[in-house]
Amino acid sequence: MSDLVLMMSVSIDGYFAGPDDDLGWQLIDDELHEHFNRRLAAMSRFLDGRVTYQLMAEYWPTADQDPTSSPPVAEFARIWREMPKTVFSRTLDHADWNTTIARSVDPEGITALRSSARSDLAVGGAALAAELRRLDLIDEYSLYVHPVVLGRGRPLFPPSDTRTDLVLAETRTFSSGVTLLRYLRR
């Protein structure tokens, strides 16, 4: 069965977005983008919350048509367009780009997706990640810790009564100072 993999950039103090949802503090250079591309191209499907899906759909379908796009950006545009996607939304009426809409996070539906997938499933979006974490369905936490303390913003992990014990599987520091902390469920 495939794993659910959360890949998320966070500040040292645990925020995925700064005040006013600012993401400008993230240090996504070509080295890190190429790493993301290798990992995500091997996935079977993207599972996204509505906000994340809409942000992605605003930019990635045509990002490779911009002549100023770097090769890793152009490569990810192709990966994103071709990858099957499920967006979890109670309000979204329509989704393009090889996307299915799911109205709720149903553990049996997630199990069915995991069973039918040829490889792991990438989880995108903090609200979806929080719900999957509450249900204890995330198998891998790949946190990309950026060398910044934001002081406030939106925390990646809201308070929860669910405890998940993990084991450190990998660390890697990129030249930008971003550090990957990759944890697997025990």
C-alpha positions in Angstrom: 0.0 0.0 0.0 1.2 3.5 -0.8 2.1 6.0 1.9 0.7 9.5 2.4 3.7 11.9 2.4 3.5 15.4 3.8 6.1 17.7 2.3 5.9 21.1 3.8 8.2 24.2 4.2 8.2 25.6 7.7 10.0 28.3 9.6 12.2 27.3 12.6 9.3 28.3 14.9 6.9 26.0 13.0 4.9 28.3 10.8 4.1 27.4 7.2 2.9 30.9 6.4 3.9 34.2 7.9 1.6 37.1 8.8 -1.0 37.8 6.1 -0.2 34.4 4.6 3.2 35.6 3.5 5.4 32.9 1.8 8.2 35.3 0.7 10.5 34.0 3.4 10.8 30.6 1.7 14.2 29.9 0.1 13.2 27.8 -3.0 16.3 27.9 -5.2 17.1 25.6 -8.1 18.8 23.0 -5.9 15.7 22.7 -3.6 13.3 22.8 -6.5 15.2 20.0 -8.3 14.9 18.0 -5.1 11.2 18.6 -4.9 10.8 17.7 -8.6 12.6 14.3 -8.1 10.5 13.4 -5.1 7.2 14.6 -6.5 7.6 13.1 -10.0 7.8 9.7 -8.4 4.4 10.1 -6.7 1.2 8.7 -8.0 -1.2 11.5 -7.0 -1.3 14.9 -5.4 -3.9 15.3 -2.5 -4.5 19.0 -2.0 -6.8 21.1 0.1 -8.9 23.7 -1.9 -6.7 26.7 -1.1 -3.5 24.9 -2.1 -5.1 23.5 -5.3 -6.4 26.9 -6.3 -3.0 28.5 -5.7 -1.3 25.8 -7.7 -3.9 26.0 -10.5 -3.3 29.8 -10.8 0.3 29.4 -11.7 1.6 25.9 -12.7 -0.5 25.1 -15.8 1.4 27.6 -17.9 4.6 28.3 -15.8 6.7 26.5 -18.4 5.5 28.9 -21.1 7.2 31.9 -19.4 10.6 32.3 -21.1 12.1 33.5 -17.8 11.2 30.3 -16.0 14.1 28.3 -14.7 14.5 24.7 -15.9 13.3 23.3 -12.5 10.2 25.5 -12.7 9.4 24.4 -16.2 9.9 20.8 -15.2 7.6 21.1 -12.3 4.9 22.7 -14.5 4.9 19.5 -16.6 4.9 17.3 -13.5 2.0 19.2 -12.0 -0.2 19.2 -15.2 0.3 15.5 -15.8 -0.1 14.2 -12.2 -3.5 13.0 -11.2 -4.9 15.2 -8.4 -7.6 15.0 -5.8 -8.7 18.3 -4.3 -10.7 18.1 -1.0 -13.3 20.9 -1.0 -16.9 21.3 0.1 -17.3 24.4 -2.1 -15.3 24.0 -5.3 -17.6 23.4 -8.3 -15.1 22.6 -11.0 -11.5 21.6 -11.2 -9.3 21.2 -14.3 -5.9 19.7 -14.9 -6.5 16.0 -14.3 -8.3 16.7 -10.9 -11.0 15.0 -9.1 -13.0 16.8 -6.4 -13.6 15.0 -3.1 -16.2 16.6 -0.7 -14.7 15.2 2.5 -11.7 13.4 3.9 -13.1 9.9 4.2 -10.6 7.4 5.7 -12.0 4.5 3.6 -11.7 6.6 0.5 -8.1 7.5 1.4 -7.4 3.8 2.0 -8.8 3.0 -1.5 -6.6 5.7 -3.1 -3.6 4.3 -1.3 -4.4 0.7 -2.3 -4.8 1.6 -6.0 -1.7 3.8 -6.3 1.5 2.6 -7.9 3.6 4.8 -5.5 3.2 7.3 -2.7 0.7 10.1 -2.5 1.8 13.7 -1.9 -0.3 15.7 0.7 -0.5 19.5 0.1 -2.0 22.1 2.2 -2.0 22.7 5.9 -5.7 22.3 6.5 -5.8 19.0 4.7 -2.6 17.9 6.5 -4.2 18.8 9.9 -7.2 16.7 9.1 -5.2 13.7 7.9 -3.0 14.1 11.0 -6.1 14.2 13.2 -7.1 10.9 11.6 -3.5 9.6 12.0 -3.2 8.8 8.3 0.1 10.5 7.4 2.9 8.0 7.0 5.8 10.4 6.3 6.5 13.9 7.4 9.1 15.6 5.2 9.6 19.1 6.8 11.8 21.6 5.0 13.0 23.9 7.8 13.9 27.3 6.5 16.5 29.4 8.4 14.0 32.1 9.6 12.1 32.8 12.8 8.8 34.4 11.8 7.5 35.1 15.3 3.9 34.7 14.2 1.8 33.4 11.3 -0.1 30.2 10.6 1.3 27.1 12.4 1.7 23.9 10.5 0.4 21.8 13.3 -2.6 23.1 15.2 -3.2 21.6 18.7 -4.4 18.0 18.5 -5.2 15.1 20.8 -3.6 12.7 18.3 -0.1 11.5 19.1 2.0 10.0 16.4 5.4 8.5 17.2 8.0 8.9 14.4 11.5 7.8 13.6 14.0 10.1 11.9 14.8 8.6 8.4 16.8 11.3 6.8 18.3 14.7 7.2 19.8 16.9 4.5 21.0 20.5 4.5 20.8 22.4 1.2 23.2 25.2 0.3 20.5 27.8 1.0 20.5 26.6 4.7 17.1 24.9 4.3 17.2 21.5 6.2 15.1 18.5 5.4 13.9 16.5 8.4 12.3 13.4 7.1 10.3 11.3 9.6 8.4 8.0 9.2 5.7 6.6 11.3 6.9 3.9 13.7 
